[in-house]
Amino acid sequence: MINTSDILETIGMITSENLDVRTVTMGISLLDCADPDPKKACEKIYNKITEKAARLVPVVEKISTDYGIPIINKRISVTPIAMLLASAPTADPVEYAKTLDRAAKAVGVNFIGGFGALVHKGFSAGDERLIASIPQALAETDIVCSSVNIGSTKAGINMDAVKLMGNVVRKAAEVTADNQCMGAAKLVVFCNAPEDNPFMAGAFHGVGEPDCVVHVGVSGPGAVRAALAKLPKDAPLDEVAELVKRTAFKITRMGQLVGNLAAKELGVPFGIVDLSLAPTPAIGDSVANILEEMGLESCGCCGTTAALALLNDAVKKGGVMASNHVGGLSGAFIPVSEDDGMIQAARCGSLCLEKLEAMTAVCSVGIDMVVLPGDTPAEVISALIADEAAIGMVNTKTTAVRVIPAIGRKAGEELDFGGLLGYAPIMPISTYSPSVFINRGGRIPAPLQALKN
C-alpha cells in the first residue's frame, strides 16, 4: 500500500535536501571493435558508441521530467582501451582517447570512462603503451576519464605498475598545469576495481559485463544528514544506524526505479544500483556533515573512522533491501574537494592525510580528490598508491587514489576545479623518501585471505 507520508518525505528530500540520482551510466563493450588498423578500430569505436548511446540522454531527461527526479549526469563506460591496443601494435593510444571524446560529445554525455588498463598481475600487450599515453590523452581531451587497476586481493600488488603510476599522475598534472592540473583529477588508480562502477573517474565496462547495460549511481548525503538532525542528541548509536538504513532504503528505491525505466526504454539490461552516498560541494550535501551530525565536533577528529564505519555499513544494509542488483562501490564517498564538510575540515586542520587514509579502510573508496603540494615527488605518490592498495588488498575491498599535485603551489593554498569537482586546500604530505622501496619493483604477494577455495 502506498504511504502518503513516505511520498511527501521523498519530495522533501528532493526539494530541500539535495537528493538526486547522481548518474545514469551506460556500459558499452568495445571488444568487437578491435582491429589491427588503428583507423578502422577508431571508426568502429565511434560508430558503436554513437549507435548504442544515441538515445541515452533524451531518455534519461524524459524520465527526470516525468517523475520529478533530478538526474545530474549521463555517462558512458567502455571496455578498457588497452585491450583493444593489443591487436594494434602500431596504434597511438591518444587517437583512441580522442575518438572516445568525439563520440561522447556527439551523444551529449558528461563523461566517458574506460581509457585504462588492468595490470594487477602484470602487463600484457598494449598496457604499457596506454599507461604511458595517459597524461597526453587527458590533456588533449575534455571529457575522457582514465583508470588503472594495479592490485587485487587475489593477485597482490603490481609494484612495477605502482611505480609507473606515480610518474603518470605527476605528469598528468604537469601537462595540464595551466588548467588547474585537471588531467590528474580525471585519473584514478585502483585496487580491486569493480567492473560495474557507474561513477567517474573510475568507471569502465568489465569483460564480464553484457554487450550493453545501464547502471545507476544514487546520492543523498543531505537527506541522511537531515534525517539524523531530527534524532535526539542522546539517541544511542544503534538507533542512528537504523535511521540511516531506512533512509538509504528510500534513496536506493528511487535509483532502482530510474534504472528499470531507463533499461526498458533503451532496450538494454539493467545492471546495478551503486548505493554510494556521493557528496557535492553544495552546502548541506556532505558526508562529513553526516559524521558531524552523529556527534563529532569536526570531521577528522578521533571517532571519525568509527562513525564512518557505522555509516558505510548502514548504507549497505539499507540499500541491499531496496534493489535486486547492487554493485559498483556502494558505500560512502569521501572526496575532499567534492564535499563541503571535508573542505572545511581540511582548512581548519582537523582532517589530515593520515586520518583520511585510516578512513579509507572502512568506506567504499580511497584517497579521493586530494590536492598535494606541487613539488611532491613521483615516488611519494607511488608510495601513497601502494599504501592504499595494501588496505584494499588485505581487507578484500576496493580502494583507490585520485590525487592532484598542484604544480607551482604549496600546502595551504587552494586549487579550484569548478563544478562537481569543487575546490580544496592543498594538504601537506610526508616527503621522507620511499624511493628505495618503490624502485625494488616486483609484486607484493597476495595475502593469505585470498586463498578461499
C-alpha positions as CSV (number, residue, x, y, z in Angstrom):
1,M,0.0,0.0,0.0
2,I,1.3,3.5,-0.9
3,N,2.1,5.5,2.2
4,T,1.4,9.2,1.7
5,S,3.9,10.3,4.3
6,D,6.7,8.4,2.5
7,I,5.8,10.2,-0.7
8,L,5.9,13.6,1.0
9,E,9.2,12.7,2.7
10,T,10.8,11.8,-0.6
11,I,9.6,15.0,-2.2
12,G,11.1,16.9,0.7
13,M,14.4,15.1,0.2
14,I,14.5,16.2,-3.4
15,T,13.4,19.8,-2.9
16,S,15.3,20.8,0.2
17,E,17.9,18.1,0.9
18,N,19.8,17.8,-2.4
19,L,18.6,14.2,-3.1
20,D,19.2,13.2,-6.7
21,V,20.3,10.4,-8.9
22,R,23.9,11.3,-9.4
23,T,24.4,9.3,-12.7
24,V,22.9,7.0,-15.2
25,T,25.9,5.3,-16.9
26,M,25.6,3.2,-20.0
27,G,28.3,0.5,-20.2
28,I,29.3,-0.5,-23.7
29,S,31.6,-3.4,-24.7
30,L,34.2,-2.4,-27.4
31,L,35.7,-5.9,-27.7
32,D,34.3,-6.3,-31.2
33,C,35.9,-3.0,-32.2
34,A,39.5,-4.3,-32.0
35,D,41.3,-4.1,-35.4
36,P,45.0,-4.2,-36.4
37,D,44.3,-1.0,-38.4
38,P,44.0,1.9,-35.8
39,K,41.9,4.0,-38.1
40,K,39.4,1.2,-38.6
41,A,39.4,0.5,-34.9
42,C,38.6,4.1,-34.1
43,E,35.9,4.2,-36.7
44,K,34.3,1.1,-35.1
45,I,34.5,2.6,-31.7
46,Y,32.9,5.8,-32.7
47,N,30.1,4.1,-34.6
48,K,29.3,1.7,-31.8
49,I,29.2,4.3,-29.0
50,T,27.1,6.7,-31.1
51,E,24.7,3.9,-32.0
52,K,24.3,2.3,-28.6
53,A,24.1,5.6,-26.7
54,A,22.2,7.7,-29.3
55,R,19.0,7.9,-27.1
56,L,20.6,7.8,-23.6
57,V,20.5,11.5,-22.8
58,P,16.9,12.2,-24.1
59,V,15.6,9.1,-22.5
60,V,17.1,9.9,-19.1
61,E,16.0,13.6,-19.3
62,K,12.4,12.5,-20.1
63,I,12.4,10.2,-17.0
64,S,13.7,13.1,-14.9
65,T,10.9,15.3,-16.2
66,D,8.1,12.8,-16.0
67,Y,8.9,11.6,-12.4
68,G,10.3,14.9,-11.0
69,I,13.6,13.2,-10.1
70,P,16.8,15.2,-10.6
71,I,19.3,13.1,-12.6
72,I,22.5,15.0,-12.6
73,N,24.8,13.2,-15.0
74,K,24.6,10.9,-18.1
75,R,27.8,9.0,-18.7
76,I,29.3,6.1,-20.6
77,S,31.8,3.5,-19.6
78,V,33.7,1.3,-22.1
79,T,36.0,-1.7,-22.2
80,P,39.5,-0.8,-21.0
81,I,41.1,0.6,-24.2
82,A,44.4,-1.3,-23.5
83,M,42.6,-4.5,-24.5
84,L,42.0,-3.1,-28.0
85,L,45.5,-1.8,-28.4
86,A,46.8,-5.4,-28.0
87,S,45.7,-6.1,-31.6
88,A,47.1,-2.9,-33.0
89,P,50.8,-2.7,-32.1
90,T,51.5,0.4,-34.1
91,A,48.5,2.4,-32.8
92,D,48.8,5.7,-31.0
93,P,46.6,5.3,-27.9
94,V,45.9,9.1,-27.8
95,E,43.9,8.7,-31.1
96,Y,41.6,6.2,-29.3
97,A,41.1,8.7,-26.5
98,K,40.2,11.5,-29.0
99,T,37.7,9.1,-30.6
100,L,36.1,8.4,-27.2
101,D,35.9,12.2,-26.6
102,R,34.3,12.8,-30.0
103,A,31.8,10.0,-29.6
104,A,30.8,11.1,-26.1
105,K,30.3,14.7,-27.1
106,A,28.2,13.5,-30.1
107,V,25.7,11.8,-27.9
108,G,25.7,14.6,-25.2
109,V,27.0,12.8,-22.1
110,N,29.1,14.4,-19.3
111,F,32.0,12.0,-19.2
112,I,33.2,8.8,-20.7
113,G,35.4,6.3,-18.8
114,G,37.4,3.4,-19.8
115,F,40.7,4.8,-21.1
116,G,42.6,2.4,-18.9
117,A,44.2,-0.9,-18.2
118,L,44.0,-3.9,-15.8
119,V,47.5,-4.7,-14.7
120,H,47.1,-6.1,-11.2
121,K,49.2,-9.2,-12.1
122,G,51.4,-7.9,-14.9
123,F,51.5,-6.1,-18.2
124,S,50.0,-7.6,-21.4
125,A,50.3,-6.3,-25.0
126,G,49.0,-2.7,-25.1
127,D,49.0,-2.0,-21.3
128,E,52.3,-0.1,-21.0
129,R,51.7,1.9,-24.2
130,L,48.3,3.0,-22.9
131,I,49.7,3.9,-19.4
132,A,52.5,6.0,-20.9
133,S,49.9,7.9,-23.1
134,I,47.6,8.8,-20.2
135,P,48.9,12.3,-19.5
136,Q,48.8,13.4,-23.1
137,A,45.4,11.8,-23.7
138,L,43.8,13.6,-20.7
139,A,45.4,16.9,-21.8
140,E,44.1,16.6,-25.3
141,T,40.6,15.5,-24.5
142,D,37.8,17.2,-22.4
143,I,35.5,14.5,-21.0
144,V,37.6,11.3,-21.1
145,C,38.5,9.7,-17.8
146,S,41.2,7.1,-17.1
147,S,41.7,4.4,-14.6
148,V,44.3,1.7,-14.0
149,N,43.9,-1.3,-11.7
150,I,47.3,-2.2,-10.1
151,G,46.3,-4.7,-7.4
152,S,43.7,-7.1,-6.1
153,T,43.2,-9.4,-3.2
154,K,43.7,-12.4,-5.5
155,A,46.7,-11.2,-7.3
156,G,48.6,-9.0,-4.9
157,I,50.0,-5.6,-5.9
158,N,52.0,-5.0,-9.1
159,M,54.7,-2.7,-7.8
160,D,56.1,-2.1,-11.3
161,A,52.7,-0.6,-12.2
162,V,52.7,1.4,-8.9
163,K,56.0,3.0,-9.8
164,L,54.8,3.8,-13.3
165,M,51.5,5.4,-12.0
166,G,53.3,7.7,-9.6
167,N,55.1,9.2,-12.6
168,V,51.9,9.2,-14.7
169,V,49.9,11.1,-12.1
170,R,52.6,13.7,-11.7
171,K,53.0,14.1,-15.5
172,A,49.2,14.4,-15.9
173,A,49.2,17.3,-13.5
174,E,52.2,18.9,-15.1
175,V,50.9,18.9,-18.7
176,T,47.6,20.4,-17.5
177,A,49.1,22.9,-15.0
178,D,47.5,25.8,-16.9
179,N,44.1,24.2,-16.4
180,Q,44.2,23.6,-12.6
181,C,46.1,20.4,-13.1
182,M,42.8,18.9,-14.4
183,G,44.5,15.8,-16.0
184,A,45.2,14.3,-12.6
185,A,41.6,14.9,-11.5
186,K,40.4,12.6,-14.3
187,L,42.7,9.8,-13.4
188,V,42.3,7.1,-10.6
189,V,44.4,4.2,-9.6
190,F,42.6,1.2,-8.2
191,C,43.0,-1.9,-6.1
192,N,40.1,-4.4,-6.6
193,A,38.4,-2.2,-9.2
194,P,34.7,-3.2,-9.7
195,E,33.7,-3.9,-13.3
196,D,30.3,-2.2,-12.9
197,N,31.2,1.1,-11.3
198,P,29.0,3.9,-12.7
199,F,31.0,6.8,-11.1
200,M,33.8,8.7,-12.7
201,A,36.7,8.8,-13.0
202,G,36.9,5.1,-12.3
203,A,34.1,3.7,-14.4
204,F,35.0,1.1,-17.1
205,H,33.0,-1.7,-18.7
206,G,34.3,-5.0,-17.4
207,V,34.9,-8.0,-19.6
208,G,32.3,-10.0,-17.7
209,E,29.5,-7.4,-18.4
210,P,26.9,-7.7,-21.2
211,D,27.4,-6.0,-24.6
212,C,25.5,-3.0,-23.4
213,V,24.0,-2.3,-19.9
214,V,22.7,0.6,-17.8
215,H,23.9,1.3,-14.3
216,V,22.6,3.9,-11.8
217,G,24.6,5.7,-9.1
218,V,22.5,7.4,-6.4
219,S,23.4,10.2,-4.0
220,G,21.7,11.6,-0.9
221,P,24.2,12.7,1.9
222,G,21.9,15.7,2.5
223,A,18.9,13.5,3.1
224,V,20.7,11.3,5.5
225,R,22.1,14.3,7.5
226,A,18.6,15.9,7.6
227,A,17.1,12.7,9.0
228,L,19.8,12.4,11.7
229,A,19.2,16.0,12.7
230,K,15.7,15.0,13.9
231,L,17.1,12.5,16.3
232,P,17.7,13.5,19.9
233,K,21.4,14.1,20.6
234,D,21.4,11.3,23.2
235,A,19.9,8.7,20.9
236,P,22.0,5.5,21.0
237,L,24.1,4.6,18.0
238,D,22.1,1.6,17.1
239,E,19.1,4.0,16.6
240,V,21.4,6.2,14.4
241,A,22.3,3.1,12.3
242,E,18.6,2.1,12.0
243,L,17.6,5.6,10.8
244,V,20.5,5.6,8.2
245,K,19.3,2.2,7.0
246,R,15.8,3.3,6.5
247,T,16.9,6.5,4.7
248,A,19.3,4.6,2.4
249,F,16.4,2.2,1.5
250,K,14.3,5.1,0.3
251,I,17.2,6.6,-1.7
252,T,18.0,3.3,-3.3
253,R,14.4,2.6,-4.3
254,M,14.5,5.8,-6.3
255,G,17.7,4.6,-8.1
256,Q,16.1,1.2,-8.8
257,L,13.1,2.9,-10.4
258,V,15.2,5.1,-12.6
259,G,17.4,2.1,-13.7
260,N,14.4,0.0,-14.5
261,L,12.7,2.7,-16.6
262,A,15.9,3.6,-18.5
263,A,16.8,0.0,-19.3
264,K,13.2,-0.7,-20.5
265,E,13.1,2.4,-22.7
266,L,16.6,1.8,-24.1
267,G,16.1,-1.9,-24.7
268,V,19.2,-3.0,-22.8
269,P,19.6,-4.9,-19.5
270,F,19.5,-3.1,-16.2
271,G,22.9,-3.7,-14.4
272,I,23.2,-2.4,-10.9
273,V,22.4,0.4,-8.4
274,D,25.5,1.8,-6.8
275,L,24.4,2.7,-3.2
276,S,27.2,5.2,-2.6
277,L,26.5,8.4,-0.8
278,A,28.2,10.8,-3.3
279,P,28.6,14.4,-1.9
280,T,28.9,17.6,-3.8
281,P,30.5,21.0,-2.9
282,A,27.0,22.3,-2.2
283,I,26.4,23.2,1.5
284,G,24.4,20.5,3.2
285,D,25.2,17.8,0.7
286,S,28.2,16.4,2.6
287,V,29.3,13.0,4.1
288,A,31.5,14.9,6.6
289,N,28.4,16.7,7.8
290,I,26.7,13.4,8.4
291,L,29.6,12.3,10.7
292,E,29.4,15.6,12.5
293,E,25.6,15.2,12.9
294,M,26.4,11.9,14.7
295,G,28.3,13.9,17.3
296,L,31.8,14.8,16.1
297,E,33.0,18.4,16.5
298,S,34.7,18.3,13.2
299,C,35.3,15.5,10.6
300,G,38.8,14.2,11.2
301,C,38.8,14.2,15.0
302,C,39.1,11.0,17.0
303,G,36.0,8.9,16.4
304,T,35.7,9.8,12.7
305,T,36.7,6.3,11.5
306,A,34.2,4.6,13.8
307,A,31.4,7.0,12.7
308,L,32.2,6.4,9.1
309,A,32.3,2.6,9.6
310,L,28.8,2.8,11.1
311,L,27.5,5.0,8.2
312,N,29.0,2.8,5.5
313,D,27.6,-0.4,7.0
314,A,24.1,1.0,7.5
315,V,24.0,2.4,3.9
316,K,24.8,-1.1,2.6
317,K,22.3,-2.8,4.8
318,G,19.5,-0.4,3.9
319,G,20.3,-0.3,0.2
320,V,20.6,-4.0,-0.5
321,M,17.0,-4.5,0.6
322,A,15.8,-1.9,-1.9
323,S,17.4,-3.3,-5.1
324,N,17.7,-6.7,-6.6
325,H,21.1,-5.9,-8.1
326,V,23.6,-3.9,-6.0
327,G,27.1,-3.3,-7.2
328,G,29.8,-0.8,-8.1
329,L,31.4,0.8,-5.0
330,S,28.3,1.1,-2.8
331,G,29.1,2.8,0.5
332,A,30.2,6.4,1.4
333,F,32.5,8.6,-0.7
334,I,35.0,10.9,1.0
335,P,36.4,13.0,-1.9
336,V,37.9,16.1,-0.2
337,S,37.3,18.7,-3.0
338,E,33.7,17.5,-3.7
339,D,32.5,17.6,-0.1
340,D,31.9,21.0,1.6
341,G,32.4,19.5,5.1
342,M,35.6,17.8,4.1
343,I,36.9,21.0,2.6
344,Q,36.2,22.9,5.8
345,A,37.7,20.2,8.0
346,A,40.9,20.2,5.8
347,R,41.0,24.0,6.0
348,C,40.8,24.1,9.8
349,G,43.3,21.3,10.2
350,S,41.1,18.7,11.8
351,L,41.4,16.5,8.7
352,C,44.8,15.4,7.6
353,L,46.0,12.9,5.0
354,E,46.9,10.3,7.6
355,K,43.4,10.4,9.0
356,L,41.9,10.1,5.5
357,E,44.0,7.0,5.0
358,A,42.6,5.4,8.1
359,M,39.0,6.3,7.0
360,T,39.6,4.6,3.7
361,A,39.8,1.3,5.5
362,V,36.1,1.4,6.3
363,C,34.5,3.4,3.5
364,S,33.9,2.5,-0.2
365,V,36.8,4.2,-1.9
366,G,40.1,5.7,-1.0
367,I,42.2,8.9,-1.1
368,D,40.0,10.8,-3.5
369,M,40.3,14.3,-4.9
370,V,43.1,15.3,-2.5
371,V,45.3,18.1,-3.7
372,L,49.0,17.7,-2.9
373,P,51.9,20.3,-2.9
374,G,53.2,20.8,-6.4
375,D,56.7,19.6,-5.5
376,T,55.5,16.2,-4.3
377,P,58.0,13.6,-5.8
378,A,56.6,10.9,-8.1
379,E,57.9,8.2,-5.7
380,V,55.9,9.6,-2.8
381,I,52.8,9.5,-5.0
382,S,53.6,5.9,-5.9
383,A,54.1,5.0,-2.2
384,L,50.7,6.6,-1.3
385,I,49.2,4.4,-4.1
386,A,50.9,1.3,-2.6
387,D,49.6,2.1,0.9
388,E,46.0,2.4,-0.3
389,A,46.3,-0.7,-2.4
390,A,47.6,-2.6,0.6
391,I,44.5,-1.6,2.6
392,G,42.2,-2.8,-0.2
393,M,44.1,-6.0,-0.8
394,V,44.2,-7.1,2.8
395,N,40.6,-6.1,3.5
396,T,39.2,-7.5,0.3
397,K,37.7,-4.1,-0.7
398,T,38.0,-1.5,-3.3
399,T,40.5,1.3,-2.6
400,A,41.7,4.0,-5.0
401,V,43.9,7.0,-5.2
402,R,43.0,10.2,-7.1
403,V,45.4,12.9,-6.1
404,I,46.3,16.1,-7.8
405,P,49.8,17.6,-7.4
406,A,49.2,21.3,-7.6
407,I,52.1,22.3,-9.8
408,G,53.8,25.5,-8.7
409,R,51.8,25.7,-5.5
410,K,52.4,24.7,-1.9
411,A,50.5,23.5,1.2
412,G,47.9,25.9,2.5
413,E,47.0,27.3,-0.9
414,E,43.8,26.1,-2.7
415,L,43.0,24.7,-6.1
416,D,39.6,25.3,-7.7
417,F,38.3,22.8,-10.3
418,G,34.8,24.2,-10.6
419,G,31.5,22.3,-10.9
420,L,31.0,19.0,-9.2
421,L,34.8,18.6,-8.8
422,G,34.8,21.5,-6.4
423,Y,37.9,23.0,-4.7
424,A,40.2,22.1,-2.0
425,P,43.1,23.3,0.2
426,I,46.5,21.7,-0.6
427,M,47.2,19.2,2.1
428,P,50.7,18.5,3.3
429,I,52.3,15.1,2.8
430,S,55.4,13.5,4.3
431,T,58.3,13.8,1.8
432,Y,60.6,11.4,3.6
433,S,61.8,9.3,0.7
434,P,60.3,5.8,-0.1
435,S,62.3,5.6,-3.3
436,V,64.4,2.5,-2.4
437,F,61.2,0.6,-1.6
438,I,59.4,1.8,-4.7
439,N,62.3,1.1,-7.0
440,R,62.5,-2.5,-5.9
441,G,59.6,-3.3,-8.2
442,G,58.2,-6.8,-8.5
443,R,54.9,-7.9,-6.8
444,I,53.7,-7.8,-3.3
445,P,52.2,-11.3,-2.9
446,A,48.5,-11.9,-2.4
447,P,47.5,-12.2,1.3
448,L,46.5,-15.5,2.9
449,Q,42.9,-14.4,2.9
450,A,42.9,-14.7,-0.9
451,L,43.0,-18.5,-0.6
452,K,39.3,-19.2,-0.1
453,N,38.8,-22.2,-2.4
